Amino acid sequence: MTATGQDTPLAGRVVAVTGASKGIGWAVTQALTARGARVIAGARDVSGLSLDGAEFHPLDVTDEASVAAFAGAAVRAGVAALVNNAGVGSFQPIEEITLAEYHRVMDTNVLGTLLVTRALIGHFRERHARGGGSQVVNVTSDVSARTFANGALYTASKYAQRALTQALAAEGQGYGLRVTEIRPGMVDTFFAGSVQGAEHKAEWLRPADVADAVLYALTAPPHARIDEVLLHPVVQEVAF
Ligand code: NJP
């Protein structure tokens, strides 16, 4: 039972969330704990964070040892679902992309998704052997399948994250894993060094809108697989 008295499939479930300290990840963590889930929440800086039902762990998704420690905590807690949400944005013309920026974006968005997922697959296989199912929800982007000027690096990372997501879905079918890609358009967060609540973002999606999409995937009945959710603020151009 949740605080609201409603029985939901999330009550008592353990969900690991990356990039949980702010923006979309924080909203996902809030939404999950409000429905009675236990969240193993990770970000590089988790100082000062606390929320009933959430356990905060320092996590750098680009660092194998850090990922191993986070995954260990999630496995010990009995994790049943992973939300790969940690990500960074970077927008410039191709001739200005430095090697350092390339690695920051690709390592966070692509390698990070790979490392955290890989660290939990053995546990998901064991759950399957015991008759349990598992879920992975990857927060990618509306631009995981289209691109634009100044978007080469970011969209390359998101196309790659989409490919990882779809390959995982195919592989995971063999061990009871359901995989969902969440593809939000413009969301009012701290993304790419921006300011949350800035006036020009007034009509953008709220982090809670994306959290609702994540919850939709996580609460789908066991016989249903939500492959992807594409959502935009109405002010954004219609694009697929
Ligand atoms: O961004 P932000 P969003 N290891 O900056 C964490 C996608 N998306 O919520 O580590 C672990 O408010 C960081 O914490 P910290 C986007 O691509 C967004 O908007 O302490 N965690 C913070 O908790 C991304 O995949 C928009 O710096 C790391 C969080 O990630 C996802 O949404 C549009 C980390 C980022 O919070 C969430 O981004 C779209 C690391 N190495 C897709 N590096 C949009 N906002 O418009 C960062 O299409 N974090």
Residues whose N, C-alpha, C, O or C-beta is under 5 A from the ligand:
A	BS01	NJP	G19 A20 S21 K22 G23 I24 G25 G42 A43 R44 D45 L59 D60 V61 T62 N85 A86 G87 V88 T108 V139 T140 S141 D142 V143 P184 G185 M186 V187 T189 F190 F191 A192
